[in-house]
């Protein structure tokens, strides 16, 4: 699934090409893509038509648009294959274009989702810690790139967790935006094995880890995100390329770029974790 840098790339593209535009019409071609909007496709289309997009926002991996109608947002769930493409109205329709929003610019905002795990949903905005977010994202913590991210507060929360540090990093209610790829990258940079218990790590170590999550995701953002899957593209259909710079994820048997030891892969939460056995020693039983 896309992680914070990939979602931020899409958000910036929407800011450039969609913000300030009015929605002329909405057509839903696949009802599954609006299944989270319980009032149904016709209601979503009717409520969006005529609204002007005021901003494109993000918290962690959650993406939404706000409009000139107060307290209304369009939450975009990218799922595993969702794309938000801005296309000329006469461009050939993509095979899996499930929602089409015609804009007053003459372009179309197309939601394309081959695996149909994602979708659109209208949601009310609520205030959480001084910031307005969709009510469906009210439980999501701030992410390391959020200007109001409080590292001290997060470290305090981490030191209460008796779970593995990687498991806690993936908990979006503690710190958001970090997925499997960037968790492995940050842990490698910080020299921490993902199975270390969060509560047993010192405050300086945890602060270093959070700093590394900020660094690695900032670097990925500059590169346009990580693209292991041709389905991930930004609003112009361009793939990210940060995968070329990964130090841990996907590098099983390759030499560690810090010490030269062969990288290893281990099972973790039905996923794979990649680490260096020398730089990131496993915790003692």
C-alpha positions as CSV (number, residue, x, y, z in Angstrom):
1,X,0.0,0.0,0.0
2,X,1.2,3.6,-0.5
3,X,2.8,5.1,2.5
4,X,3.1,8.7,3.6
5,X,5.5,10.0,0.9
6,X,3.4,8.4,-1.9
7,X,0.2,10.0,-0.5
8,X,1.9,13.3,-0.1
9,X,3.1,13.3,-3.7
10,X,-0.5,12.7,-4.8
11,X,-1.7,15.5,-2.4
12,X,0.7,18.0,-3.9
13,X,-0.4,17.1,-7.4
14,X,-4.1,17.6,-6.4
15,X,-3.1,21.0,-4.9
16,X,-1.6,22.0,-8.2
17,X,-4.2,20.7,-10.6
18,X,-7.5,20.5,-8.7
19,X,-7.6,23.0,-5.9
20,X,-9.7,26.1,-7.0
21,X,-11.7,24.1,-9.5
22,X,-15.4,23.5,-9.3
23,X,-16.9,20.0,-9.8
24,X,-19.2,20.1,-12.8
25,X,-20.4,16.5,-12.6
26,X,-19.5,13.1,-11.1
27,X,-20.0,9.7,-12.7
28,X,-19.6,6.5,-10.7
29,X,-18.8,3.5,-12.9
30,X,-18.2,1.0,-10.2
31,X,-20.4,1.1,-7.0
32,X,-17.8,-0.7,-5.0
33,X,-15.6,2.4,-5.2
34,X,-18.2,4.3,-3.2
35,X,-19.1,1.5,-0.8
36,X,-17.9,3.5,2.2
37,X,-20.4,6.3,1.3
38,X,-23.4,4.6,2.8
39,X,-25.9,6.9,1.1
40,X,-24.8,5.5,-2.2
41,X,-23.4,6.7,-5.6
42,X,-26.2,9.0,-6.6
43,X,-26.0,10.9,-3.2
44,X,-22.2,11.3,-3.5
45,X,-22.4,12.5,-7.1
46,X,-25.2,15.0,-6.3
47,X,-23.5,16.4,-3.2
48,X,-20.2,16.9,-4.9
49,X,-21.6,18.5,-8.1
50,X,-21.2,22.3,-7.9
51,X,-18.7,22.3,-5.0
52,X,-15.4,24.1,-5.4
53,X,-12.2,22.4,-4.1
54,X,-10.5,24.5,-1.5
55,X,-7.6,22.3,-0.4
56,X,-6.0,18.9,-0.6
57,X,-5.1,17.6,2.9
58,X,-3.3,14.6,4.4
59,X,-2.7,13.1,7.7
60,X,-0.4,10.0,7.6
61,X,-1.8,7.9,4.7
62,X,-5.2,9.6,4.9
63,X,-6.0,11.9,2.0
64,X,-9.0,14.2,1.6
65,X,-10.3,17.2,-0.3
66,X,-12.1,20.1,1.3
67,X,-14.7,22.3,-0.4
68,X,-16.4,25.7,-0.2
69,X,-19.2,23.9,1.7
70,X,-18.2,24.1,5.4
71,X,-17.4,20.9,7.3
72,X,-17.5,18.7,4.2
73,X,-14.6,16.6,2.9
74,X,-14.1,13.9,0.3
75,X,-11.9,11.2,1.8
76,X,-9.9,9.3,-0.8
77,X,-8.9,5.7,0.1
78,X,-6.1,4.7,-2.3
79,X,-6.1,1.1,-1.0
80,X,-3.5,-1.0,-2.7
81,X,-3.9,0.2,-6.3
82,X,-5.9,3.5,-6.2
83,X,-4.8,6.3,-8.5
84,X,-6.0,9.9,-8.8
85,X,-5.3,11.0,-12.3
86,X,-6.0,14.4,-13.8
87,X,-6.7,14.0,-17.5
88,X,-8.0,15.9,-20.5
89,X,-11.7,15.2,-21.0
90,X,-11.0,13.7,-24.4
91,X,-8.2,11.3,-23.2
92,X,-9.1,7.6,-23.5
93,X,-10.7,6.3,-20.5
94,X,-8.6,3.9,-18.4
95,X,-9.8,0.4,-18.0
96,X,-10.3,0.7,-14.3
97,X,-11.5,4.3,-14.1
98,X,-14.3,3.8,-11.6
99,X,-15.2,7.4,-10.7
100,X,-15.0,10.4,-13.0
101,X,-15.3,14.0,-11.7
102,X,-15.5,16.6,-14.5
103,X,-14.0,19.9,-13.5
104,X,-14.8,23.4,-14.7
105,X,-11.2,23.6,-16.2
106,X,-12.3,21.1,-18.9
107,X,-10.2,18.4,-17.3
108,X,-11.3,15.3,-15.4
109,X,-10.3,13.9,-12.0
110,X,-10.3,10.2,-12.5
111,X,-10.2,7.6,-9.7
112,X,-8.6,4.4,-11.1
113,X,-8.5,1.3,-9.0
114,X,-7.6,-2.1,-10.5
115,X,-8.1,-4.0,-7.3
116,X,-11.1,-2.0,-6.0
117,X,-9.9,-1.9,-2.4
118,X,-10.0,1.9,-2.4
119,X,-12.8,4.4,-3.0
120,X,-14.3,7.8,-2.2
121,X,-16.4,8.8,0.8
122,X,-17.9,12.1,1.9
123,X,-17.3,12.8,5.6
124,X,-17.9,15.5,8.1
125,X,-14.9,17.5,9.3
126,X,-14.2,17.5,13.1
127,X,-11.7,19.4,15.1
128,X,-9.0,17.3,16.8
129,X,-6.1,19.0,18.6
130,X,-6.7,22.3,16.8
131,X,-6.8,20.7,13.3
132,X,-9.9,19.8,11.2
133,X,-9.9,16.3,9.9
134,X,-12.6,13.9,8.5
135,X,-14.4,12.2,11.3
136,X,-13.3,8.8,9.9
137,X,-9.7,9.9,10.5
138,X,-10.2,11.5,14.0
139,X,-8.3,8.6,15.6
140,X,-5.2,8.9,13.4
141,X,-2.1,10.4,15.1
142,X,0.0,13.1,13.6
143,X,2.8,12.0,11.3
144,X,6.5,12.9,11.4
145,X,6.2,15.4,8.6
146,X,3.3,17.2,10.3
147,X,4.5,20.7,11.4
148,X,2.7,20.1,14.7
149,X,4.2,16.6,15.3
150,X,5.3,16.4,18.9
151,X,8.3,14.0,19.2
152,X,8.4,14.2,23.0
153,X,4.7,13.2,23.2
154,X,5.2,10.2,20.8
155,X,8.3,9.0,22.7
156,X,6.4,9.1,25.9
157,X,3.6,7.0,24.2
158,X,6.2,4.6,22.8
159,X,7.7,3.9,26.2
160,X,4.4,2.6,27.5
161,X,4.2,-0.1,24.8
162,X,5.2,-3.6,25.6
163,X,5.0,-4.6,21.9
164,X,7.8,-4.9,19.3
165,X,8.9,-1.4,18.2
166,X,8.1,-2.2,14.5
167,X,4.6,-3.2,15.4
168,X,4.2,0.1,17.3
169,X,5.6,2.1,14.4
170,X,2.8,0.6,12.2
171,X,0.1,1.6,14.7
172,X,-1.4,4.6,13.1
173,X,-3.0,5.8,16.4
174,X,0.5,6.3,17.9
175,X,2.3,7.8,14.9
176,X,0.9,7.8,11.4
177,X,2.2,7.5,7.9
178,X,4.8,4.8,8.5
179,X,4.3,1.5,6.7
180,X,6.3,-1.6,6.3
181,X,8.9,-0.2,3.9
182,X,9.8,3.0,5.8
183,X,9.6,1.2,9.1
184,X,12.4,-1.1,7.9
185,X,14.4,1.8,6.5
186,X,14.1,3.9,9.7
187,X,15.0,0.9,11.9
188,X,18.1,0.2,9.8
189,X,19.2,3.7,9.9
190,X,18.8,3.8,13.7
191,X,20.4,0.4,14.2
192,X,17.4,-1.1,15.9
193,X,16.0,-4.6,15.3
194,X,12.2,-4.4,14.8
195,X,11.5,-7.0,17.5
196,X,13.0,-4.9,20.3
197,X,10.3,-4.0,22.8
198,X,9.4,-0.4,22.5
199,X,9.2,0.2,26.3
200,X,12.8,-1.1,26.8
201,X,14.3,1.5,24.4
202,X,15.7,4.7,25.9
203,X,14.3,8.1,25.1
204,X,17.4,9.1,23.1
205,X,17.2,6.0,21.0
206,X,13.5,6.5,20.3
207,X,14.1,10.2,19.4
208,X,16.8,9.1,17.0
209,X,14.4,6.5,15.5
210,X,11.7,9.2,15.0
211,X,14.2,11.5,13.5
212,X,15.2,8.8,11.0
213,X,11.6,8.2,10.0
214,X,11.4,11.9,9.2
215,X,14.6,11.8,7.2
216,X,13.9,8.7,5.2
217,X,10.4,9.9,4.3
218,X,11.6,13.3,3.4
219,X,14.2,11.8,1.1
220,X,11.5,9.6,-0.5
221,X,9.2,12.5,-1.0
222,X,12.0,14.4,-2.9
223,X,12.4,11.3,-5.1
224,X,8.6,11.1,-5.7
225,X,7.9,8.1,-3.5
226,X,8.7,4.4,-3.6
227,X,7.4,2.5,-6.6
228,X,7.5,-1.3,-6.4
229,X,4.2,-1.5,-8.2
230,X,3.5,0.0,-11.6
231,X,0.1,0.9,-10.2
232,X,1.5,3.6,-8.0
233,X,1.6,6.9,-9.9
234,X,1.1,10.6,-9.1
235,X,-1.7,12.7,-10.7
236,X,0.3,12.9,-13.9
237,X,0.9,9.2,-14.2
238,X,4.5,9.3,-13.2
239,X,6.0,6.6,-10.9
240,X,8.2,7.3,-8.0
241,X,11.8,6.0,-7.9
242,X,13.0,6.0,-4.3
243,X,13.3,2.2,-4.4
244,X,16.8,2.7,-5.9
245,X,17.9,4.2,-2.6
246,X,16.5,1.7,-0.1
247,X,19.0,0.4,2.4
248,X,16.9,-2.4,3.9
249,X,13.6,-3.3,2.4
250,X,13.8,-5.9,-0.4
251,X,17.6,-6.4,0.0
252,X,17.7,-10.0,1.3
253,X,21.2,-11.6,0.9
254,X,22.6,-8.3,-0.4
255,X,25.5,-6.7,1.6
256,X,24.5,-4.2,4.2
257,X,25.5,-0.8,3.0
258,X,26.9,0.1,6.4
259,X,28.9,-3.0,7.4
260,X,28.8,-5.5,4.5
261,X,27.0,-8.3,6.3
262,X,24.3,-10.1,4.2
263,X,20.9,-8.6,4.8
264,X,18.2,-11.0,6.1
265,X,14.4,-11.3,5.7
266,X,12.2,-12.4,8.5
267,X,8.4,-12.9,8.8
268,X,6.6,-10.2,10.7
269,X,2.8,-9.7,10.9
270,X,2.1,-11.6,7.7
271,X,4.7,-9.4,6.0
272,X,8.5,-9.4,5.6
273,X,11.0,-7.5,7.6
274,X,14.5,-6.8,6.3
275,X,17.4,-6.0,8.5
276,X,21.2,-6.4,9.1
277,X,22.0,-9.1,11.6
278,X,25.2,-7.3,12.6
279,X,24.0,-3.6,12.7
280,X,20.6,-4.6,14.1
281,X,21.1,-7.5,16.5
282,X,18.0,-9.4,17.6
283,X,16.9,-8.9,21.2
284,X,17.8,-11.5,23.7
285,X,15.0,-13.9,24.5
